Amino acid sequence: MGNKETTTATSSDVDPDALRSAEFLQTQMILDTLVGKTVAAAKVEETRITVSTTSGQTFYFYGFMGAHSEGDAG
């Protein structure tokens, strides 16, 4: 099949705000599926938030937690 080129992202190629924004959107989509369900527990950890429902499902949220940018309020 044709040539496949492999590239490696470097830290200068990664936009932390874009990653945070994408993770936030994915999180919102997951939370939308939880409408009408009961949260049994939520735990804020250093690198993630864990949410468990009474039906036994557990969701882990990463990536959007972090330091505020200079222009952010709060």
Summary of the structure (lengths in Angstrom):
residues: 74
radius of gyration: 17.0
end to end distance: 52.3
largest distance: 52.3
contacts: 121
relative contact order: 0.17
helix: 28%
strand: 20%
